[in-house]
């Protein structure tokens, strides 16, 4: 029954996740760069 569930009008499915996703990607890139630089320093 498609009409049995309440309609979600307060939670738009798109547009809300761009900022958190960008923040997670930036943090992941910074952590990866730190470990990469740390590994290179250990090898030298």
PDB file of N, CA, C, O and CB in Angstrom:
ATOM      1  N   UNK A   1       0.841  -1.187   0.000  1.00  0.00           N
ATOM      2  CA  UNK A   1       0.000   0.000   0.000  1.00  0.00           C
ATOM      3  C   UNK A   1       0.883   1.246   0.000  1.00  0.00           C
ATOM      4  O   UNK A   1       1.546   1.528   0.999  1.00  0.00           O
ATOM      5  CB  UNK A   1      -0.955   0.000   1.222  1.00  0.00           C
ATOM      6  N   UNK A   2       0.903   1.981  -1.079  1.00  0.00           N
ATOM      7  CA  UNK A   2       1.794   3.154  -1.132  1.00  0.00           C
ATOM      8  C   UNK A   2       1.335   4.297  -0.249  1.00  0.00           C
ATOM      9  O   UNK A   2       2.153   5.134   0.132  1.00  0.00           O
ATOM     10  CB  UNK A   2       1.910   3.645  -2.545  1.00  0.00           C
ATOM     11  N   UNK A   3       0.044   4.363   0.092  1.00  0.00           N
ATOM     12  CA  UNK A   3      -0.438   5.482   0.894  1.00  0.00           C
ATOM     13  C   UNK A   3      -0.407   5.228   2.385  1.00  0.00           C
ATOM     14  O   UNK A   3      -0.899   6.049   3.159  1.00  0.00           O
ATOM     15  CB  UNK A   3      -1.820   5.822   0.493  1.00  0.00           C
ATOM     16  N   UNK A   4       0.162   4.106   2.809  1.00  0.00           N
ATOM     17  CA  UNK A   4       0.133   3.759   4.229  1.00  0.00           C
ATOM     18  C   UNK A   4       1.195   4.503   5.028  1.00  0.00           C
ATOM     19  O   UNK A   4       1.016   4.750   6.221  1.00  0.00           O
ATOM     20  CB  UNK A   4       0.319   2.268   4.402  1.00  0.00           C
ATOM     21  N   UNK A   5       2.274   4.852   4.391  1.00  0.00           N
ATOM     22  CA  UNK A   5       3.363   5.515   5.107  1.00  0.00           C
ATOM     23  C   UNK A   5       3.144   7.021   5.150  1.00  0.00           C
ATOM     24  O   UNK A   5       2.582   7.587   4.212  1.00  0.00           O
ATOM     25  CB  UNK A   5       4.713   5.195   4.449  1.00  0.00           C
ATOM     26  N   UNK A   6       3.576   7.679   6.220  1.00  0.00           N
ATOM     27  CA  UNK A   6       3.462   9.149   6.261  1.00  0.00           C
ATOM     28  C   UNK A   6       4.436   9.786   5.282  1.00  0.00           C
ATOM     29  O   UNK A   6       5.523   9.260   5.039  1.00  0.00           O
ATOM     30  CB  UNK A   6       3.726   9.680   7.691  1.00  0.00           C
ATOM     31  N   UNK A   7       4.046  10.899   4.735  1.00  0.00           N
ATOM     32  CA  UNK A   7       4.901  11.584   3.757  1.00  0.00           C
ATOM     33  C   UNK A   7       6.014  12.331   4.480  1.00  0.00           C
ATOM     34  O   UNK A   7       5.784  12.972   5.506  1.00  0.00           O
ATOM     35  CB  UNK A   7       4.071  12.563   2.883  1.00  0.00           C
ATOM     36  N   UNK A   8       7.217  12.242   3.933  1.00  0.00           N
ATOM     37  CA  UNK A   8       8.353  12.934   4.533  1.00  0.00           C
ATOM     38  C   UNK A   8       8.508  14.285   3.852  1.00  0.00           C
ATOM     39  O   UNK A   8       9.109  14.379   2.782  1.00  0.00           O
ATOM     40  CB  UNK A   8       9.661  12.091   4.410  1.00  0.00           C
ATOM     41  N   UNK A   9       7.977  15.312   4.456  1.00  0.00           N
ATOM     42  CA  UNK A   9       8.103  16.652   3.887  1.00  0.00           C
ATOM     43  C   UNK A   9       9.209  17.446   4.566  1.00  0.00           C
ATOM     44  O   UNK A   9       9.650  18.468   4.040  1.00  0.00           O
ATOM     45  CB  UNK A   9       6.782  17.401   4.001  1.00  0.00           C
ATOM     46  N   UNK A  10       9.665  16.983   5.743  1.00  0.00           N
ATOM     47  CA  UNK A  10      10.677  17.729   6.493  1.00  0.00           C
ATOM     48  C   UNK A  10      12.095  17.310   6.131  1.00  0.00           C
ATOM     49  O   UNK A  10      13.051  17.944   6.577  1.00  0.00           O
ATOM     50  CB  UNK A  10      10.460  17.546   7.978  1.00  0.00           C
ATOM     51  N   UNK A  11      12.255  16.261   5.336  1.00  0.00           N
ATOM     52  CA  UNK A  11      13.585  15.715   5.047  1.00  0.00           C
ATOM     53  C   UNK A  11      13.791  15.639   3.537  1.00  0.00           C
ATOM     54  O   UNK A  11      13.505  14.610   2.925  1.00  0.00           O
ATOM     55  CB  UNK A  11      13.761  14.311   5.693  1.00  0.00           C
ATOM     56  N   UNK A  12      14.283  16.714   2.936  1.00  0.00           N
ATOM     57  CA  UNK A  12      14.529  16.657   1.496  1.00  0.00           C
ATOM     58  C   UNK A  12      15.634  15.661   1.169  1.00  0.00           C
ATOM     59  O   UNK A  12      16.653  15.646   1.860  1.00  0.00           O
ATOM     60  CB  UNK A  12      14.897  18.043   0.961  1.00  0.00           C
ATOM     61  N   UNK A  13      15.474  14.836   0.151  1.00  0.00           N
ATOM     62  CA  UNK A  13      16.453  13.781  -0.120  1.00  0.00           C
ATOM     63  C   UNK A  13      17.757  14.276  -0.715  1.00  0.00           C
ATOM     64  O   UNK A  13      18.755  13.557  -0.664  1.00  0.00           O
ATOM     65  CB  UNK A  13      15.860  12.781  -1.035  1.00  0.00           C
ATOM     66  N   UNK A  14      17.787  15.479  -1.279  1.00  0.00           N
ATOM     67  CA  UNK A  14      19.030  15.945  -1.893  1.00  0.00           C
ATOM     68  C   UNK A  14      19.403  17.329  -1.382  1.00  0.00           C
ATOM     69  O   UNK A  14      18.539  18.098  -0.963  1.00  0.00           O
ATOM     70  CB  UNK A  14      18.900  15.966  -3.420  1.00  0.00           C
ATOM     71  N   UNK A  15      20.682  17.637  -1.417  1.00  0.00           N
ATOM     72  CA  UNK A  15      21.151  18.959  -1.056  1.00  0.00           C
ATOM     73  C   UNK A  15      21.669  19.083   0.360  1.00  0.00           C
ATOM     74  O   UNK A  15      22.368  20.047   0.674  1.00  0.00           O
ATOM     75  CB  UNK A  15      20.072  19.922  -1.251  1.00  0.00           C
ATOM     76  N   UNK A  16      21.344  18.126   1.230  1.00  0.00           N
ATOM     77  CA  UNK A  16      21.746  18.294   2.635  1.00  0.00           C
ATOM     78  C   UNK A  16      23.101  17.659   2.925  1.00  0.00           C
ATOM     79  O   UNK A  16      23.733  18.008   3.922  1.00  0.00           O
ATOM     80  CB  UNK A  16      20.693  17.691   3.558  1.00  0.00           C
ATOM     81  N   UNK A  17      23.570  16.728   2.075  1.00  0.00           N
ATOM     82  CA  UNK A  17      24.761  15.952   2.425  1.00  0.00           C
ATOM     83  C   UNK A  17      26.032  16.497   1.786  1.00  0.00           C
ATOM     84  O   UNK A  17      27.090  15.886   1.937  1.00  0.00           O
ATOM     85  CB  UNK A  17      24.572  14.513   2.017  1.00  0.00           C
ATOM     86  N   UNK A  18      25.970  17.613   1.084  1.00  0.00           N
ATOM     87  CA  UNK A  18      27.177  18.097   0.396  1.00  0.00           C
ATOM     88  C   UNK A  18      28.234  18.580   1.380  1.00  0.00           C
ATOM     89  O   UNK A  18      29.407  18.234   1.235  1.00  0.00           O
ATOM     90  CB  UNK A  18      26.820  19.227  -0.568  1.00  0.00           C
ATOM     91  N   UNK A  19      27.851  19.364   2.367  1.00  0.00           N
ATOM     92  CA  UNK A  19      28.838  19.890   3.310  1.00  0.00           C
ATOM     93  C   UNK A  19      29.465  18.792   4.170  1.00  0.00           C
ATOM     94  O   UNK A  19      30.691  18.766   4.283  1.00  0.00           O
ATOM     95  CB  UNK A  19      28.194  20.933   4.204  1.00  0.00           C
ATOM     96  N   UNK A  20      28.694  17.878   4.788  1.00  0.00           N
ATOM     97  CA  UNK A  20      29.346  16.817   5.571  1.00  0.00           C
ATOM     98  C   UNK A  20      30.220  15.910   4.718  1.00  0.00           C
ATOM     99  O   UNK A  20      31.294  15.496   5.154  1.00  0.00           O
ATOM    100  CB  UNK A  20      28.303  15.983   6.281  1.00  0.00           C
ATOM    101  N   UNK A  21      29.770  15.594   3.502  1.00  0.00           N
ATOM    102  CA  UNK A  21      30.570  14.736   2.627  1.00  0.00           C
ATOM    103  C   UNK A  21      31.873  15.426   2.255  1.00  0.00           C
ATOM    104  O   UNK A  21      32.928  14.793   2.248  1.00  0.00           O
ATOM    105  CB  UNK A  21      29.783  14.365   1.358  1.00  0.00           C
ATOM    106  N   UNK A  22      31.813  16.715   1.946  1.00  0.00           N
ATOM    107  CA  UNK A  22      33.034  17.463   1.620  1.00  0.00           C
ATOM    108  C   UNK A  22      33.973  17.503   2.817  1.00  0.00           C
ATOM    109  O   UNK A  22      35.185  17.355   2.660  1.00  0.00           O
ATOM    110  CB  UNK A  22      32.690  18.895   1.168  1.00  0.00           C
ATOM    111  N   UNK A  23      33.425  17.701   4.009  1.00  0.00           N
ATOM    112  CA  UNK A  23      34.254  17.744   5.212  1.00  0.00           C
ATOM    113  C   UNK A  23      34.936  16.402   5.460  1.00  0.00           C
ATOM    114  O   UNK A  23      36.113  16.361   5.818  1.00  0.00           O
ATOM    115  CB  UNK A  23      33.410  18.137   6.427  1.00  0.00           C
ATOM    116  N   UNK A  24      34.202  15.300   5.274  1.00  0.00           N
ATOM    117  CA  UNK A  24      34.785  13.969   5.471  1.00  0.00           C
ATOM    118  C   UNK A  24      35.897  13.721   4.447  1.00  0.00           C
ATOM    119  O   UNK A  24      36.944  13.173   4.792  1.00  0.00           O
ATOM    120  CB  UNK A  24      33.691  12.872   5.359  1.00  0.00           C
ATOM    121  N   UNK A  25      35.676  14.118   3.200  1.00  0.00           N
ATOM    122  CA  UNK A  25      36.701  13.916   2.163  1.00  0.00           C
ATOM    123  C   UNK A  25      37.946  14.738   2.483  1.00  0.00           C
ATOM    124  O   UNK A  25      39.064  14.247   2.332  1.00  0.00           O
ATOM    125  CB  UNK A  25      36.151  14.299   0.764  1.00  0.00           C
ATOM    126  N   UNK A  26      37.766  15.974   2.919  1.00  0.00           N
ATOM    127  CA  UNK A  26      38.918  16.833   3.244  1.00  0.00           C
ATOM    128  C   UNK A  26      39.710  16.241   4.405  1.00  0.00           C
ATOM    129  O   UNK A  26      40.940  16.206   4.358  1.00  0.00           O
ATOM    130  CB  UNK A  26      38.450  18.269   3.596  1.00  0.00           C
ATOM    131  N   UNK A  27      39.028  15.779   5.436  1.00  0.00           N
ATOM    132  CA  UNK A  27      39.716  15.178   6.582  1.00  0.00           C
ATOM    133  C   UNK A  27      40.455  13.915   6.156  1.00  0.00           C
ATOM    134  O   UNK A  27      41.589  13.691   6.579  1.00  0.00           O
ATOM    135  CB  UNK A  27      38.715  14.856   7.712  1.00  0.00           C
ATOM    136  N   UNK A  28      39.825  13.085   5.323  1.00  0.00           N
ATOM    137  CA  UNK A  28      40.468  11.854   4.864  1.00  0.00           C
ATOM    138  C   UNK A  28      41.710  12.163   4.035  1.00  0.00           C
ATOM    139  O   UNK A  28      42.727  11.481   4.165  1.00  0.00           O
ATOM    140  CB  UNK A  28      39.484  11.010   4.045  1.00  0.00           C
ATOM    141  N   UNK A  29      41.635  13.183   3.185  1.00  0.00           N
ATOM    142  CA  UNK A  29      42.805  13.560   2.373  1.00  0.00           C
ATOM    143  C   UNK A  29      43.927  14.087   3.262  1.00  0.00           C
ATOM    144  O   UNK A  29      45.096  13.778   3.031  1.00  0.00           O
ATOM    145  CB  UNK A  29      42.418  14.626   1.317  1.00  0.00           C
ATOM    146  N   UNK A  30      43.587  14.874   4.266  1.00  0.00           N
ATOM    147  CA  UNK A  30      44.618  15.398   5.165  1.00  0.00           C
ATOM    148  C   UNK A  30      45.288  14.275   5.955  1.00  0.00           C
ATOM    149  O   UNK A  30      46.507  14.286   6.123  1.00  0.00           O
ATOM    150  CB  UNK A  30      44.012  16.427   6.127  1.00  0.00           C
ATOM    151  N   UNK A  31      44.512  13.311   6.440  1.00  0.00           N
ATOM    152  CA  UNK A  31      45.086  12.188   7.179  1.00  0.00           C
ATOM    153  C   UNK A  31      45.973  11.354   6.264  1.00  0.00           C
ATOM    154  O   UNK A  31      47.061  10.941   6.666  1.00  0.00           O
ATOM    155  CB  UNK A  31      43.974  11.314   7.792  1.00  0.00           C
ATOM    156  N   UNK A  32      45.520  11.102   5.037  1.00  0.00           N
ATOM    157  CA  UNK A  32      46.321  10.328   4.090  1.00  0.00           C
ATOM    158  C   UNK A  32      47.618  11.060   3.754  1.00  0.00           C
ATOM    159  O   UNK A  32      48.678  10.440   3.673  1.00  0.00           O
ATOM    160  CB  UNK A  32      45.519  10.052   2.808  1.00  0.00           C
ATOM    161  N   UNK A  33      47.538  12.371   3.559  1.00  0.00           N
ATOM    162  CA  UNK A  33      48.748  13.146   3.258  1.00  0.00           C
ATOM    163  C   UNK A  33      49.719  13.117   4.432  1.00  0.00           C
ATOM    164  O   UNK A  33      50.931  13.037   4.233  1.00  0.00           O
ATOM    165  CB  UNK A  33      48.385  14.600   2.911  1.00  0.00           C
ATOM    166  N   UNK A  34      49.193  13.183   5.660  1.00  0.00           N
ATOM    167  CA  UNK A  34      50.060  13.140   6.837  1.00  0.00           C
ATOM    168  C   UNK A  34      50.809  11.811   6.908  1.00  0.00           C
ATOM    169  O   UNK A  34      52.020  11.786   7.127  1.00  0.00           O
ATOM    170  CB  UNK A  34      49.239  13.356   8.120  1.00  0.00           C
ATOM    171  N   UNK A  35      50.076  10.696   6.720  1.00  0.00           N
ATOM    172  CA  UNK A  35      50.740   9.400   6.800  1.00  0.00           C
ATOM    173  C   UNK A  35      51.700   9.185   5.648  1.00  0.00           C
ATOM    174  O   UNK A  35      52.743   8.555   5.821  1.00  0.00           O
ATOM    175  CB  UNK A  35      49.718   8.290   6.826  1.00  0.00           C
ATOM    176  N   UNK A  36      51.364   9.698   4.479  1.00  0.00           N
ATOM    177  CA  UNK A  36      52.278   9.596   3.335  1.00  0.00           C
ATOM    178  C   UNK A  36      53.568  10.368   3.599  1.00  0.00           C
ATOM    179  O   UNK A  36      54.662   9.867   3.336  1.00  0.00           O
ATOM    180  CB  UNK A  36      51.600  10.123   2.055  1.00  0.00           C
ATOM    181  N   UNK A  37      53.440  11.577   4.115  1.00  0.00           N
ATOM    182  CA  UNK A  37      54.625  12.381   4.413  1.00  0.00           C
ATOM    183  C   UNK A  37      55.424  11.723   5.539  1.00  0.00           C
ATOM    184  O   UNK A  37      56.655  11.724   5.502  1.00  0.00           O
ATOM    185  CB  UNK A  37      54.223  13.832   4.802  1.00  0.00           C
ATOM    186  N   UNK A  38      54.747  11.170   6.526  1.00  0.00           N
ATOM    187  CA  UNK A  38      55.438  10.491   7.636  1.00  0.00           C
ATOM    188  C   UNK A  38      56.213   9.280   7.138  1.00  0.00           C
ATOM    189  O   UNK A  38      57.337   9.033   7.574  1.00  0.00           O
ATOM    190  CB  UNK A  38      54.431  10.059   8.716  1.00  0.00           C
ATOM    191  N   UNK A  39      55.609   8.527   6.224  1.00  0.00           N
ATOM    192  CA  UNK A  39      56.318   7.378   5.652  1.00  0.00           C
ATOM    193  C   UNK A  39      57.525   7.779   4.836  1.00  0.00           C
ATOM    194  O   UNK A  39      58.564   7.121   4.887  1.00  0.00           O
ATOM    195  CB  UNK A  39      55.388   6.575   4.794  1.00  0.00           C
ATOM    196  N   UNK A  40      57.391   8.855   4.085  1.00  0.00           N
ATOM    197  CA  UNK A  40      58.530   9.329   3.285  1.00  0.00           C
ATOM    198  C   UNK A  40      59.643   9.811   4.199  1.00  0.00           C
ATOM    199  O   UNK A  40      60.816   9.576   3.910  1.00  0.00           O
ATOM    200  CB  UNK A  40      58.099  10.464   2.324  1.00  0.00           C
ATOM    201  N   UNK A  41      59.303  10.479   5.298  1.00  0.00           N
ATOM    202  CA  UNK A  41      60.328  10.958   6.234  1.00  0.00           C
ATOM    203  C   UNK A  41      61.047   9.778   6.886  1.00  0.00           C
ATOM    204  O   UNK A  41      62.252   9.846   7.128  1.00  0.00           O
ATOM    205  CB  UNK A  41      59.696  11.867   7.319  1.00  0.00           C
ATOM    206  N   UNK A  42      60.320   8.698   7.173  1.00  0.00           N
ATOM    207  CA  UNK A  42      60.967   7.544   7.781  1.00  0.00           C
ATOM    208  C   UNK A  42      61.921   6.849   6.806  1.00  0.00           C
ATOM    209  O   UNK A  42      62.936   6.282   7.213  1.00  0.00           O
ATOM    210  CB  UNK A  42      59.916   6.560   8.273  1.00  0.00           C
ATOM    211  N   UNK A  43      61.583   6.901   5.522  1.00  0.00           N
ATOM    212  CA  UNK A  43      62.437   6.223   4.535  1.00  0.00           C
ATOM    213  C   UNK A  43      63.711   7.004   4.249  1.00  0.00           C
ATOM    214  O   UNK A  43      64.711   6.418   3.833  1.00  0.00           O
ATOM    215  CB  UNK A  43      61.670   6.004   3.238  1.00  0.00           C
ATOM    216  N   UNK A  44      63.694   8.302   4.461  1.00  0.00           N
ATOM    217  CA  UNK A  44      64.883   9.100   4.164  1.00  0.00           C
ATOM    218  C   UNK A  44      65.935   8.990   5.252  1.00  0.00           C
ATOM    219  O   UNK A  44      66.997   9.604   5.148  1.00  0.00           O
ATOM    220  CB  UNK A  44      64.503  10.548   3.971  1.00  0.00           C
TER     221      UNK A  44
END
